[in-house]
């Protein structure tokens, strides 16, 4: 028994056994895996078992017939085939193998591989077939390219289509073009004479398969329709295999000296024009600002989703036109890429001549960086260079603030030098935006106390809640000299002379540490103001214009 018969018989036996196993186990999964070659979905479990197994048995029979057809060896040729015919046979068998092997690759990868196998085969088919005129072959090629182009566009677009009742126009056009292409291929094969009637019938059967699928879908329900659809797809695989196997029949017929074939089949010029128009319809009119010339999306490509254009130094030279289009396009406006680029180039010319332009220089820099750079060299810097300049400016600013703070600290003096303690410090505080400075427990969460103070907003100079005290100095254009002293006991009685205001309040330290907030850019570090450990402390604030004096000491028990 030859290989093709043995393979067909073995496969059908396995398929029949899986159906019997499914009847015994009450599940269609074994037969589904054997015949469909991928795991069943949830719909299989909800469908009646017998119709599903019947459809899978039919598919098993069809698959066995397919193996019998695909694995048949080509008939020996009397003389070697031409190079184009040999390559066509290889590509046709490669398409058969690609269609039979289950694939779990991404959609884009599968589309690229499928196009790489089919498009060269289509071109070689138009070269190999005889008995057809040049315009007929050209029309065949144009109609054949419509569906691959549409599939490539869908795969590159990536985003799924919205669920609407309207089918995109290019999908309809591609389907019609594929139908016309198949009719022309069968006519060319019949005119050529080397392909048998069985091959032509298998190709013609691909037309009846969609109608049969729809008929079965109307008469049945559940997953039966899937098995019938798979069975109909087998006809296309068989047609490819038989077309490849019978490529050498013409040579044998020439050796038998068969009668000369009639004149080549010619196609009217109008048909060629319709094929060209169909291909252009699949590609789509170039009316929106994009470089892909497709109608797949509003932008036609992945654009920068930001209000400011990218810096020209950050964009590769070959991507600058695209970046410009992405930045200037406006949704809903049907303006072509060429028109937008032309307007930009014209604005560059006016800018070079010193005329005013409406476009931003940063935008025009993407089209004509050498022109914009003469007057705005900063626009030619990369983001890294700009960030480095900003970092250097921030560093210079911080250093300037530190120098100013040190100068301010040097001018500050202790307003009560007679009251000395080892735990004191004096520093300058610049009230930039009316924000207070504070004293707080170093290890406590004072966020709740801060909320309490801000919720009970008042004009008091000193506000205290729990373990946090805030000192509000009047907004002014000069620094305030702040002196804080930590005492172990109560200081002398209040001395109001020479001060605008003297206030007192209690503050709590659960950890035994009260720290002073770092003041502005000053490098002065204040000591721990809680000298008596955990407990309640009294905070006394003396204030006058430009001077604050804070005394912290344990409160009386």
N, C-alpha and C positions, 0 to 999 in steps of 0.2 A: 504494500500500500504506500502510495506516495505521501510526501510530507503534508501537502495541503489537505488531502482527504483524512489523514490521520489526525491532524490538528483540529479539523472541523468536527470529526466524530468525537474526539476526546472532550472538546469544549461542550458540545451539546450534551454529552453524558454527564458532565459535571453540573451543567445548568439544570438538567432534569433532576439530578439527585438533590440539588439545593431546593428546587420547588417541592419535591416530596418531603424533604426535611422540614420545610416551612409548613406544610400541611400537618405534619406530625406535631411540631412544636407550637403551632398556632401563631407563627410570626413570619413576616415577609423579609426579615433582615438578611438571612443567609442568601436567598435568591437575589435579593437586591444587590448585595455586595458582589455576587458572581457576575451578574448581567449588566448592572449599571456602573460598577467599578468605583463607587464612592458611597459613603455612609448615607443611610436614609434619613429624611427629615422627620419633623414631628407630624407632618400630615399623613405619613404612612400608617402610623398607629391608629389614626381615627378613620381610616378607610376600610371598607369590607375586604376581607382577606382573599376570597376567591377571585374577584375581578383583578386585584393587584397581582396575584400569582399567575393568573391567566395572561395578563399583559407581559409579565416578566418571562413566562415560558415562550411567548411569541418573540420577545426580544432575544432570548437565548437561541432560538432557531435562526433568527435573522443574523445574529452575530456569528453563528457557526457557518452559515452561508458566506458571510463576509470573509472569514478566515480561509475558507475554501477558495474564494476568488483572489484574495490578496496574496496568498502564498503559492499560487501557481507560477511555475517558472515560465519565462518568455520563450516563445518558439525560436529555435536557432535560425539565424539569418544566413542567407546565401553569401552575402558580402558584408564587410563591416559597415556599421552605421556611421553617419557623419558626426562631427564633434558636437554640433548643436543638439542633435537628437540624443546623443549619449548623455549630455548634461541635463537635458529635459527629463530623461528617464530617471536620473539620479534625484533631481529636485521633486519630481512627482512622487517617487517612493518616500522621499524625506517628508513630504507633506502628509503622506499616509501614516508614517510612523508618528509624526507630531500629533496628528488627530487621535491616534489610538492610545497614546501614553497618557494616563491621568496626570494632570499638572496642578500643583498648588502654588505656583509662582505668583507674584503680584500681577495685576491686570496689565500694567504698562510693559512689564517684561514679556508676558505672553503675547501681547500685541506686536511688539517689536520682532520677536522670533517668528510669529506667523507671517508678518509682512516680508521679513527677510527670506522666507522660504517660498512664498506664493508669487511675489511680484517678479522675481527673475524667471520663474516657471512660466508666468503669463507672457512675458516678453519673448522667451524662447518658443513658446507655442505659436505665437504669431509668425515667427521665423520659419518654423519647421513645416507647418501645414502648407499644402500646395493646392492649386486650383482656385485661389482667392486673389483678387486684385489688391493693389497697394492701398487704395482708399478703404477697402473692406478691413484690411489688417489694422490700419490706423484707427478706424472707428472702434474695432474690437479692443484695441489697446486702451483707448480713451474711456470706453465704458467700463473696462475691467479695472481701471485705476480709481474709479469713483468710490467704490466701497472701501478699498484699503485706505484711501485718504481720509474718508469719514471716520473709520475705526481709529486711525492714528490720531485724529483731532480729538476724539472722545477720550482716548487714553491719556493724551498729554494734558487735557483740561483738568483731569483728576477729580474735580468736584462733582458729586452726583447730581443728576438732573432733578428739578423739582417735580413732585408728583402732580402732573396736570393731565387733562384729557387731550391736549394738543400735542401731536407728535412733531418734533422739530422738522423743518422743511428739508434740511440737508440729509436727515435720516431717510425720509421718503424718497428723495431723489437718488440717494445711494442704493436703496432697495430696488427701485425701478431700473437703474443702470446695471445692477448685478443681474437682474432678470434678462435684460436685453443682451448682456454679455454672454450669458449661458446659452441663449438661443443662437447667437452668432457662432459660438464655439461649436455647437452641435451641427449647425449648417456647414461650417468649415470642415468638420470631421467627415460628414457625409460626402461633401464634395471632394475631399481628398481621396477617399476610397480605401484607405488602409485599415480603418477601424470597423469592427464587426457590428452586426445589428444589436447584439446583446449589450455592447458598450453604449451605443446610442440610446437604447431603451433605459439603461441605468441612469444615463444623464437626463433623459426626459422624465424619469421618475422623480427626480428632485423637484420638478414643478408641481407634481401631484401631491407631494408629501405635505405641504402646508394645509391644503384643503382637507386631506385625510385627517390631519391632526385636529383641525377645527371640528370636523364631523364627529370624531371620537370624543372630543371635549364636550360637544353638545349632547351626546348620548350617554356619557358616563360621568362619573364624579370621582373625586379623590385623586390618588396617585397613579391611576391607570394611564392618564394622559401623558405622564412623564415617560413611561416605558414606550408608548407608541411614538412619541417624539424622537426618542433615542433610536428607535428602529428605523425611522425615516431618514435620520442623519447617516445611517449606514450606506444608503444609496450613493451619496456623494463620495464616500471613501472608496466604494467599489468602482465608481466611475473613474476616479483618479488612478486606481491600481490597474484597471483594464486599459486605460489610455496609455499608461507607461508600458504595459506588457506588449501591446500590439503596435508599438512604434516601428518595429522592423518588418511588418507585414507588407509594406509597400515594396521593399527590396525583393521579397519573395515573389510578389506579383509581377515585378518587372522581369525576373528571371523566367517566369512562366509565359512571358510575352502576351499579356492581356491587352485588349484593345486600348487605343489611345483615349485619354480622358477628354471630355468636352472642354470648351473654352472656360477660362477662369470666371468664377462668380464675382461679379462686381456690385458694389453698393453705390447708390446715388450720392451725390455730393451733399445733398440736404441731410442725409443720415449722419455723415461725418460732422456737419455743423452742429446737429443736435447733440452728438456725443461730446463735442467740445463745450457747448453751453451747459450740459449736465455736469461736467467736471467742474466748471467754474461756479456753478450753483452750489456744489458741495463745499468748495473752498469758501464761498461767501463773498459778498461785495466788500470792498475796502472802504468803509465809510466811518468807522470809529477810530479814535487815536490809539492804535496799537501796531505792533510790528508783525504779529502772527497772521494777520489778514483772515481771521476767522470770526464767526459770530458766537463763539462759545461762551463769552462772559462780557460783562459791561466794560471791563478794562482790557480784555484780550491777553493779559499777562499779569504776572505778579509784580505789583507796584509798591513803592515805598508808601506806607500808610502813615504819613505825617504831614503836617502843614508846611514845614520848611523843606526846601530841596536839599539833597545831600551835597556835601562839599565835593568840589570837582576832584581834588586830590585823593579822595576816598573811593572814587569810581574808576574802574578800568577804562581805558580809552575806547574800547569797542562797546562799552555799555553806556556811554554818556548820552547818546541820542535817546536811548530807551529811558534813562533816568530823567531826561528833560521832558519827554512825552508823559511819563508818569506824573510829573510835577505840575504840568500845565493843563492836563486833560480835565474836563469837567463832565460829570455824568449827565447823560441826556443830550449832549451836543454832538451832532453827527459831523465831525470834522476829521479829515483824513490825516494820517501821519505826515504825508508830504506837505500838506498845507501848514500844519503846525511847525514843522521844521523850517519851511520856507519863511514863515513870519518871524521865527526866531533868528534866522540868518539875516533877514532884512533889518531887524532891530540891532543886531551886532554891527552892521554896516553904519547905521545911523549913530550908534554910540561911538564908533571909531571916529566919525566926523564931527563929534561934539554936539550933535542934536539930542534933544530930550527924548527919552523912551519911557514907555509905560511899564515895561517888564523890569523886574528886579535884577540888579547886576549879579546877585548870587545865582539867579536862574540862568542868565545868559552865559555865565562862566562855564556851564556844561557844554555849550555849543562853541564858544570862541574864548577860551581861557587866555590866549595871548593878547586879545583886545582888552578884555576886562582887567587883566593883571596890570596894565600900564597905569591905570588910575586907582585900582583897588587891589594892591598886591596882597592884602590880608585875606582876600577871598580865595587865593590859590594855596593857602596853607591847609594841611590835613587836620583832621580832628585831633590827632595825637599832638601835633604841633600847637594847635590852639589851646588844648588842655594843658600842655606844658607851660605855655605863656601865662595862662590863668593861674596855674600853681605857683609860678615864680612871682606873679603879682600878689597873690595871697600871702606868700612868704614875706615879701617886702612889706606888705601892709601890716602883718603881724609883728615884724621886727620894729616897724615904726611905732606901733602901739606900745610895744614893750619899752622902747626908749622914752616915749612920752610918759608912760606909767612910772618908770624909774625916776624921771625928772619930777613928776608930781609927788611921788613918795618922798623924794629928797626935800621938797618944800614943806611937807607936813610935819608938825611938831605936836608933842604931847600937850594937850590943853590943861592938864592938872599934874604937873611934874612932881608936886609935893606928895601926891598919893602914889607911892612907888610899890611895884610888885614885880617879881620875876616873871610872872605869867601875863604879859601884855604885848601888844603890837600896834603899830600905826601904819596905815596904808591909805592910798587915795582910791576913791570910787567915783567913776564918771557915770552919771545917770543918763544913759543914751536915750532911752525910750520910756522913761517914767517907771521902770521896773524897780521893785524893792530889793534890798539884800537881806539875808536872813541868818538866824542862829537856830540850830536844830540838833536833835539827838542823832549822833553819828550812826547808830545801829537800828534806828526805828524807821518804820514806814510812815512818813509824814504826809502822804498824799491826801488822806482824809482830813487832816488838820488844815492843809492848804485850801481844800475845797470849802471848808467851814469859814475860813478867813475871807475868801473871795466872795462867797455867797452873802456874807454879812458885810458887804462893802461899806466902808465909812471913810471919812477924811482924817481919821486919827493917824498920828505919826507912827505909833507903835501898835501893832496888832498881834495878839498872841492866842494860840489855841493848842492846848495839850503840850506837845513836845516841839512846837515850831513857833518862832517869833519872826515877824517881818517888819523891817524898818523902811518906811516910805519917806524918802527925801524929796523936797520940792524940785520939780523939773527946772533945770538951769543949764547954762552953757559953760560951766566950769566944774572942776572936780570937787568932791567933798572929802575932807580928811576925816577918816574914821579911826578912832582909838578904842580898843576893847581891853578891859582889865579884868582878870579873874582874881577874886578875893576869897580868903578863908572865913572872913567874918564881915559883918555889916560895916559899911563905910561911915564917915561922919554924916550928920544930918544933911538934908537937902540944901544945896547952895544954888539958889536961883539967880544970884547976881552974875551978870555977864552972859546969861543964856536966854534964848527966846522961849524955850519950853523945856520942862523937866517932867517926865512921865515914868511910871513904874508898873510892872506887871509880873506875874508868876509864870515860870516855865518849868516843865517836868523833864527829868532825864532818867529814863529807866535803865540805861546801860552805864550811867556814870560818866558819859562823855558828851559835852556840848561843843560843837565846832562852829566856826564862823565861815560863811560862804566865801570862796575866793572872789576877790573884788577885781573886776575888769581884767586888765592885762598885768596887774601888779604881781610881782614875784614874792611879795611878803606873805608868809604863812602864819596864821594866828594860832596860838596855843590852845590846848584843851581848857575851856572856860568853866568846867565843872570840877572844882577842886575838892569838893567834899564827898565824892562818890555819888551813887544813885540817890535820887530824891528830888525835892522841890527846891527851885532856886528863884531868887529875886533878881529881876533884870531892871536896872535903872538907866534911862536914856536922857542925856543932856544934848540939846541940839541948838545950834544957831547957824546963821548963814555961812555955809562952807565948812562947818565943823560938827562932827558927831562924837560924843563920848558915851561909851557903854560900860557899865559896871555890873558884874555878875557875881553874886555871893549866895551862900546857903540861906534859905528862908527860915524863919523861926518856926520851930516845931510847935 
